[in-house]
Amino acid sequence: MYIAGEAVGALLQILIGDKLGRTRFMQLACVLVTIGATIQTASMNIGMMLASRVISGVAVGYVFFQLL
């Protein structure tokens, strides 16, 4: 799920990154990583864990492909 989230994040960063600019886009990615990590820590079932992995994966995809 994490890798799938990264792939989605890499594709979305093309659309969102141009509109927000690099600084705002990186701030958004940091907020998403924090939200994903918080949900992972507090997850009570497998559904919460999978959702948080997707959120974190999207954010890492944002950051990684923004820096390339």
Salt bridges, closest charged atoms under 4 A:
none
